[in-house]
Amino acid sequence: MSDIRGILDQNAFSFDRLQQADERIGALVRKRLETVGPTSMLFYEEPLHIVRGEGVWLFDDQGQRYLDVYNNVPSVGHCHPRVVQAVAEQMGTLNVHTRYLHEGIHRYSERLLATLPPPLNRLVMMCTGSESNDMALRLARQWTGHQGIIVTEAAYHGNTSAVTEVSPSSFKKGSLPEHVHVIPISQMPEQADPSAWFADQVRAGVARLDVLGYGCAALLVDSIFSSDGVYADPAGFLKPAVEWLQAQGALLIADEVQPGFGRTGAGMWGFARHQVTPDVVTMGKPMGNGFPMAGLAAREELLAALNEDVGYFNTFGGSTVAVAAGMAVLDVLAEEALIANARQQGDYLKQQLEVLQSTFEEVAAVRGAGLFIGLDLCNPARDGAPDAARTTAVINALKRNGVLIGAAGKTGSTLKIRPPLCIARAEADLFLDRLEQSIRATAG
Amino acid sequence: MSDIRGILDQNAFSFDRLQQADERIGALVRKRLETVGPTSMLFYEEPLHIVRGEGVWLFDDQGQRYLDVYNNVPSVGHCHPRVVQAVAEQMGTLNVHTRYLHEGIHRYSERLLATLPPPLNRLVMMCTGSESNDMALRLARQWTGHQGIIVTEAAYHGNTSAVTEVSPSSFKKGSLPEHVHVIPISQMPEQADPSAWFADQVRAGVARLDVLGYGCAALLVDSIFSSDGVYADPAGFLKPAVEWLQAQGALLIADEVQPGFGRTGAGMWGFARHQVTPDVVTMGKPMGNGFPMAGLAAREELLAALNEDVGYFNTFGGSTVAVAAGMAVLDVLAEEALIANARQQGDYLKQQLEVLQSTFEEVAAVRGAGLFIGLDLCNPARDGAPDAARTTAVINALKRNGVLIGAAGKTGSTLKIRPPLCIARAEADLFLDRLEQSIRATAG
């Protein structure tokens, strides 16, 4: 697993650098170490002290503003007043779980389920994408009687015990459990038909899991392949693999925690670009624009089968406040036409980034859909090899230039571009300008 | 496991009764089935439609008010304005994760860690108690190299794959995994020394897990034994078992999701009543008074060891808004002296319930600490056998009488009394009065 270590550490502050940090930042970092400790990860060569957010902007303690091209949770914009108001009003009125009747959860579920293919007819609510993927694994294993799961090589699906097992990017050492099969999506051919390649990979995975005696319960994929480094095209490349897999009785779990809620600009859900119908859809991050909420949509019979074995209840999941937050997010998405904006600004950004690619030989590739774009940085002097060091340098240069961004991919050399969906043309231009400067400053 | 099924179904609305339900309630139940479906659990013979909460009161859609003696999440009172305001202000200012620096998480962690024994020197934040217990299991297994876990027979520790395995009360059929050993706490002797009995049980569990080759990673207990039916006394009965276990190198995970944050009236933490120092403390429900947040306190070296193997990050855990909610809860606990109130009202309630016990032969036992009290109902005509049917009848009678309460225990015959910590004497008296009426009405 050591070859994917880059993703975890790519943009992490190294605590060894504490001595070099500015005094006020150093004092805060020390506090962090003394309170949260070892699992605390901070971004940047010198961490940022952020104190305020608004729309696409974050502000530090010195009043410096940063264009946020990283955070995909505040998807309708930082501190959107509509969401804040909905949460505040509902918290002041009633905040209870789902074991009493309340119309909020029905209204929200109906509205959200209406955006999904009809077979996905029930919505269970949790607090985090991790909880959602954890339950999805249980549903798939219970339904199929199999244990094996197929994922992509640098996937991240969450942090519970069961979900960490299927999240190669979380492993700092050791190897994945035998029942987890990985597809090396970074080797997906660009010229030949990727859909045939992907289907072959899935077939090989099922064959291997069968031989090992686990069988295949599910293919679990984030259809924008975020932490793998963003693989969006050609739309539809998942279809042959998924149709074959479902015909074998295994399930497709679409992890929409990253591509969902309009980010790809092609409707609400990333999987729809691939013309597949998942058996289970998991969702999280942008669902409440920062209010902790997540969900899982599935066919009723899967939930009924699990429910015969074990009860499932989530104290905070689907609370009156969570559904109020979720409803406000859906309202804002619609009223501000943010999915159309994601498509429009995303197309513009991608096109301009392709211009950048033709200008700088350090830019090896641009991939993406809507406002989820990956840009690969390479070392031209080394035959265009992936360049994680350059990526780190660009990330930190962009920070100094007032733009927040992160990295992804097996080698940690893909810039992950995913601003709030409300980004405007002028802000996209500002990003492009600062990115060009930062690449130029770190080139050669 | 069929003998503990009662806990899950004890106060659940049976969807078979849909035809008999009031028209407006029936319509809402139908909506629930059509949106959430099989995993949706509703309380009561006829579900309640709740629309508003305030302090110790919940209000239904007909304006009827109910004294809440069930819900332990809104521990400082439903919709406490201080918490609502803290969340609204922070949500409107900044709502981001922990990978930027922010003073809020340091201040909150310092304040919370100061309430814990010094060896517990780091705080990791999550969204749910399930996530916290899931990580606790990983810490214990990674630290000890063992897989076995000891829990009590009707315990509930959460809903992830790994945590469901150690939650006997979640199993509707099948049996617990072999690496989970259960202590039959309902058989704990009242006359002889319970601490010797409990230590013997733990020793026997470790011996069995060793023979099976799993070894024992941890004893995972909720020190008030909520879902087992509330076993509080004598304070200290855990001590010999825990000291022996820790000397063997296994860990104590104190699940403070239920007893924590002052509920027992004996300080912040339930484990402290037993004079033990846990290796890991997990917390959840009341931590944010309904804002989804949870935490895990542990010794730094445990977290460092896990962090060498896998990264841990929780998107919403410890967000600027979560810590604002948590800080407001700590403020209210202190300013309204709620721990002292929990002790005072809890002592009064327990004393009055003991009077009830001497009046009604249907009341078999009263156990508890502070505002977490269990009252066993039995059938005097059947040699005082636990009486789940009577418990259900009393719960539903209390609902008709304007009081919300639930059941616990292996046989589902323990009334679980846990009002918000701000309950006043007059409200405690109202509860006692309604309880007496309800027992009388269902007696004989």
HADDOCK unambig.tbl for C-alpha pairs under 7 A between the chains (distance, minus, plus):
assign (segid A and resid 28 and name CA) (segid B and resid 101 and name CA) 6.86 0.50 0.50
assign (segid A and resid 31 and name CA) (segid B and resid 106 and name CA) 6.23 0.50 0.50
assign (segid A and resid 32 and name CA) (segid B and resid 106 and name CA) 6.16 0.50 0.50
assign (segid A and resid 35 and name CA) (segid B and resid 106 and name CA) 6.12 0.50 0.50
assign (segid A and resid 35 and name CA) (segid B and resid 109 and name CA) 5.77 0.50 0.50
assign (segid A and resid 35 and name CA) (segid B and resid 110 and name CA) 6.23 0.50 0.50
assign (segid A and resid 35 and name CA) (segid B and resid 122 and name CA) 5.16 0.50 0.50
assign (segid A and resid 35 and name CA) (segid B and resid 123 and name CA) 6.17 0.50 0.50
assign (segid A and resid 36 and name CA) (segid B and resid 122 and name CA) 5.11 0.50 0.50
assign (segid A and resid 36 and name CA) (segid B and resid 123 and name CA) 4.99 0.50 0.50
assign (segid A and resid 36 and name CA) (segid B and resid 124 and name CA) 5.73 0.50 0.50
assign (segid A and resid 37 and name CA) (segid B and resid 122 and name CA) 6.04 0.50 0.50
assign (segid A and resid 37 and name CA) (segid B and resid 300 and name CA) 6.66 0.50 0.50
assign (segid A and resid 38 and name CA) (segid B and resid 303 and name CA) 5.98 0.50 0.50
assign (segid A and resid 38 and name CA) (segid B and resid 304 and name CA) 5.11 0.50 0.50
assign (segid A and resid 38 and name CA) (segid B and resid 307 and name CA) 6.58 0.50 0.50
assign (segid A and resid 39 and name CA) (segid B and resid 303 and name CA) 6.57 0.50 0.50
assign (segid A and resid 39 and name CA) (segid B and resid 307 and name CA) 5.95 0.50 0.50
assign (segid A and resid 39 and name CA) (segid B and resid 311 and name CA) 6.95 0.50 0.50
assign (segid A and resid 39 and name CA) (segid B and resid 312 and name CA) 6.00 0.50 0.50
assign (segid A and resid 41 and name CA) (segid B and resid 99 and name CA) 5.73 0.50 0.50
assign (segid A and resid 42 and name CA) (segid B and resid 99 and name CA) 4.28 0.50 0.50
assign (segid A and resid 42 and name CA) (segid B and resid 100 and name CA) 5.84 0.50 0.50
assign (segid A and resid 43 and name CA) (segid B and resid 99 and name CA) 5.56 0.50 0.50
assign (segid A and resid 43 and name CA) (segid B and resid 100 and name CA) 6.32 0.50 0.50
assign (segid A and resid 47 and name CA) (segid B and resid 100 and name CA) 6.42 0.50 0.50
assign (segid A and resid 47 and name CA) (segid B and resid 101 and name CA) 6.67 0.50 0.50
assign (segid A and resid 48 and name CA) (segid B and resid 100 and name CA) 5.40 0.50 0.50
assign (segid A and resid 48 and name CA) (segid B and resid 101 and name CA) 5.78 0.50 0.50
assign (segid A and resid 49 and name CA) (segid B and resid 100 and name CA) 5.91 0.50 0.50
assign (segid A and resid 49 and name CA) (segid B and resid 101 and name CA) 4.44 0.50 0.50
assign (segid A and resid 49 and name CA) (segid B and resid 102 and name CA) 5.80 0.50 0.50
assign (segid A and resid 50 and name CA) (segid B and resid 100 and name CA) 6.33 0.50 0.50
assign (segid A and resid 50 and name CA) (segid B and resid 101 and name CA) 6.32 0.50 0.50
assign (segid A and resid 50 and name CA) (segid B and resid 102 and name CA) 6.29 0.50 0.50
assign (segid A and resid 51 and name CA) (segid B and resid 94 and name CA) 6.49 0.50 0.50
assign (segid A and resid 51 and name CA) (segid B and resid 102 and name CA) 6.95 0.50 0.50
assign (segid A and resid 52 and name CA) (segid B and resid 93 and name CA) 5.31 0.50 0.50
assign (segid A and resid 52 and name CA) (segid B and resid 94 and name CA) 4.74 0.50 0.50
assign (segid A and resid 53 and name CA) (segid B and resid 93 and name CA) 6.10 0.50 0.50
assign (segid A and resid 53 and name CA) (segid B and resid 94 and name CA) 4.93 0.50 0.50
assign (segid A and resid 79 and name CA) (segid B and resid 91 and name CA) 5.93 0.50 0.50
assign (segid A and resid 79 and name CA) (segid B and resid 92 and name CA) 4.99 0.50 0.50
assign (segid A and resid 79 and name CA) (segid B and resid 93 and name CA) 6.46 0.50 0.50
assign (segid A and resid 79 and name CA) (segid B and resid 94 and name CA) 6.39 0.50 0.50
assign (segid A and resid 79 and name CA) (segid B and resid 95 and name CA) 6.84 0.50 0.50
assign (segid A and resid 81 and name CA) (segid B and resid 92 and name CA) 6.84 0.50 0.50
assign (segid A and resid 84 and name CA) (segid B and resid 88 and name CA) 6.30 0.50 0.50
assign (segid A and resid 84 and name CA) (segid B and resid 91 and name CA) 5.98 0.50 0.50
assign (segid A and resid 84 and name CA) (segid B and resid 92 and name CA) 6.11 0.50 0.50
assign (segid A and resid 88 and name CA) (segid B and resid 84 and name CA) 6.30 0.50 0.50
assign (segid A and resid 88 and name CA) (segid B and resid 88 and name CA) 5.30 0.50 0.50
assign (segid A and resid 91 and name CA) (segid B and resid 79 and name CA) 5.94 0.50 0.50
assign (segid A and resid 91 and name CA) (segid B and resid 84 and name CA) 5.98 0.50 0.50
assign (segid A and resid 92 and name CA) (segid B and resid 79 and name CA) 5.00 0.50 0.50
assign (segid A and resid 92 and name CA) (segid B and resid 81 and name CA) 6.85 0.50 0.50
assign (segid A and resid 92 and name CA) (segid B and resid 84 and name CA) 6.10 0.50 0.50
assign (segid A and resid 93 and name CA) (segid B and resid 52 and name CA) 5.32 0.50 0.50
assign (segid A and resid 93 and name CA) (segid B and resid 53 and name CA) 6.08 0.50 0.50
assign (segid A and resid 93 and name CA) (segid B and resid 79 and name CA) 6.46 0.50 0.50
assign (segid A and resid 94 and name CA) (segid B and resid 51 and name CA) 6.48 0.50 0.50
assign (segid A and resid 94 and name CA) (segid B and resid 52 and name CA) 4.74 0.50 0.50
assign (segid A and resid 94 and name CA) (segid B and resid 53 and name CA) 4.91 0.50 0.50
assign (segid A and resid 94 and name CA) (segid B and resid 79 and name CA) 6.40 0.50 0.50
assign (segid A and resid 95 and name CA) (segid B and resid 79 and name CA) 6.83 0.50 0.50
assign (segid A and resid 95 and name CA) (segid B and resid 290 and name CA) 6.45 0.50 0.50
assign (segid A and resid 99 and name CA) (segid B and resid 41 and name CA) 5.71 0.50 0.50
assign (segid A and resid 99 and name CA) (segid B and resid 42 and name CA) 4.28 0.50 0.50
assign (segid A and resid 99 and name CA) (segid B and resid 43 and name CA) 5.57 0.50 0.50
assign (segid A and resid 100 and name CA) (segid B and resid 42 and name CA) 5.84 0.50 0.50
assign (segid A and resid 100 and name CA) (segid B and resid 43 and name CA) 6.33 0.50 0.50
assign (segid A and resid 100 and name CA) (segid B and resid 47 and name CA) 6.42 0.50 0.50
assign (segid A and resid 100 and name CA) (segid B and resid 48 and name CA) 5.41 0.50 0.50
assign (segid A and resid 100 and name CA) (segid B and resid 49 and name CA) 5.91 0.50 0.50
assign (segid A and resid 100 and name CA) (segid B and resid 50 and name CA) 6.35 0.50 0.50
assign (segid A and resid 101 and name CA) (segid B and resid 28 and name CA) 6.86 0.50 0.50
assign (segid A and resid 101 and name CA) (segid B and resid 47 and name CA) 6.68 0.50 0.50
assign (segid A and resid 101 and name CA) (segid B and resid 48 and name CA) 5.80 0.50 0.50
assign (segid A and resid 101 and name CA) (segid B and resid 49 and name CA) 4.46 0.50 0.50
assign (segid A and resid 101 and name CA) (segid B and resid 50 and name CA) 6.35 0.50 0.50
assign (segid A and resid 102 and name CA) (segid B and resid 49 and name CA) 5.80 0.50 0.50
assign (segid A and resid 102 and name CA) (segid B and resid 50 and name CA) 6.30 0.50 0.50
assign (segid A and resid 102 and name CA) (segid B and resid 51 and name CA) 6.95 0.50 0.50
assign (segid A and resid 106 and name CA) (segid B and resid 31 and name CA) 6.24 0.50 0.50
assign (segid A and resid 106 and name CA) (segid B and resid 32 and name CA) 6.15 0.50 0.50
assign (segid A and resid 106 and name CA) (segid B and resid 35 and name CA) 6.12 0.50 0.50
assign (segid A and resid 109 and name CA) (segid B and resid 35 and name CA) 5.77 0.50 0.50
assign (segid A and resid 110 and name CA) (segid B and resid 35 and name CA) 6.22 0.50 0.50
assign (segid A and resid 122 and name CA) (segid B and resid 35 and name CA) 5.17 0.50 0.50
assign (segid A and resid 122 and name CA) (segid B and resid 36 and name CA) 5.11 0.50 0.50
assign (segid A and resid 122 and name CA) (segid B and resid 37 and name CA) 6.04 0.50 0.50
assign (segid A and resid 123 and name CA) (segid B and resid 35 and name CA) 6.16 0.50 0.50
assign (segid A and resid 123 and name CA) (segid B and resid 36 and name CA) 5.00 0.50 0.50
assign (segid A and resid 124 and name CA) (segid B and resid 36 and name CA) 5.74 0.50 0.50
assign (segid A and resid 127 and name CA) (segid B and resid 127 and name CA) 6.62 0.50 0.50
assign (segid A and resid 131 and name CA) (segid B and resid 160 and name CA) 6.63 0.50 0.50
assign (segid A and resid 134 and name CA) (segid B and resid 160 and name CA) 6.19 0.50 0.50
assign (segid A and resid 134 and name CA) (segid B and resid 161 and name CA) 6.44 0.50 0.50
assign (segid A and resid 135 and name CA) (segid B and resid 160 and name CA) 6.92 0.50 0.50
assign (segid A and resid 138 and name CA) (segid B and resid 161 and name CA) 6.87 0.50 0.50
assign (segid A and resid 159 and name CA) (segid B and resid 312 and name CA) 6.47 0.50 0.50
assign (segid A and resid 160 and name CA) (segid B and resid 131 and name CA) 6.63 0.50 0.50
assign (segid A and resid 160 and name CA) (segid B and resid 134 and name CA) 6.19 0.50 0.50
assign (segid A and resid 160 and name CA) (segid B and resid 135 and name CA) 6.93 0.50 0.50
assign (segid A and resid 161 and name CA) (segid B and resid 134 and name CA) 6.45 0.50 0.50
assign (segid A and resid 161 and name CA) (segid B and resid 138 and name CA) 6.87 0.50 0.50
assign (segid A and resid 161 and name CA) (segid B and resid 162 and name CA) 6.36 0.50 0.50
assign (segid A and resid 162 and name CA) (segid B and resid 161 and name CA) 6.36 0.50 0.50
assign (segid A and resid 162 and name CA) (segid B and resid 162 and name CA) 6.75 0.50 0.50
assign (segid A and resid 170 and name CA) (segid B and resid 310 and name CA) 5.35 0.50 0.50
assign (segid A and resid 170 and name CA) (segid B and resid 311 and name CA) 5.43 0.50 0.50
assign (segid A and resid 171 and name CA) (segid B and resid 309 and name CA) 6.34 0.50 0.50
assign (segid A and resid 171 and name CA) (segid B and resid 310 and name CA) 4.86 0.50 0.50
assign (segid A and resid 172 and name CA) (segid B and resid 308 and name CA) 6.80 0.50 0.50
assign (segid A and resid 172 and name CA) (segid B and resid 309 and name CA) 5.20 0.50 0.50
assign (segid A and resid 172 and name CA) (segid B and resid 310 and name CA) 5.25 0.50 0.50
assign (segid A and resid 173 and name CA) (segid B and resid 309 and name CA) 5.54 0.50 0.50
assign (segid A and resid 290 and name CA) (segid B and resid 95 and name CA) 6.47 0.50 0.50
assign (segid A and resid 292 and name CA) (segid B and resid 292 and name CA) 6.33 0.50 0.50
assign (segid A and resid 292 and name CA) (segid B and resid 316 and name CA) 5.85 0.50 0.50
assign (segid A and resid 300 and name CA) (segid B and resid 37 and name CA) 6.67 0.50 0.50
assign (segid A and resid 303 and name CA) (segid B and resid 38 and name CA) 6.00 0.50 0.50
assign (segid A and resid 303 and name CA) (segid B and resid 39 and name CA) 6.58 0.50 0.50
assign (segid A and resid 304 and name CA) (segid B and resid 38 and name CA) 5.13 0.50 0.50
assign (segid A and resid 307 and name CA) (segid B and resid 38 and name CA) 6.58 0.50 0.50
assign (segid A and resid 307 and name CA) (segid B and resid 39 and name CA) 5.95 0.50 0.50
assign (segid A and resid 308 and name CA) (segid B and resid 172 and name CA) 6.79 0.50 0.50
assign (segid A and resid 309 and name CA) (segid B and resid 171 and name CA) 6.35 0.50 0.50
assign (segid A and resid 309 and name CA) (segid B and resid 172 and name CA) 5.18 0.50 0.50
assign (segid A and resid 309 and name CA) (segid B and resid 173 and name CA) 5.53 0.50 0.50
assign (segid A and resid 310 and name CA) (segid B and resid 170 and name CA) 5.37 0.50 0.50
assign (segid A and resid 310 and name CA) (segid B and resid 171 and name CA) 4.87 0.50 0.50
assign (segid A and resid 310 and name CA) (segid B and resid 172 and name CA) 5.23 0.50 0.50
assign (segid A and resid 311 and name CA) (segid B and resid 39 and name CA) 6.93 0.50 0.50
assign (segid A and resid 311 and name CA) (segid B and resid 170 and name CA) 5.45 0.50 0.50
assign (segid A and resid 312 and name CA) (segid B and resid 39 and name CA) 6.01 0.50 0.50
assign (segid A and resid 312 and name CA) (segid B and resid 159 and name CA) 6.46 0.50 0.50
assign (segid A and resid 316 and name CA) (segid B and resid 292 and name CA) 5.86 0.50 0.50
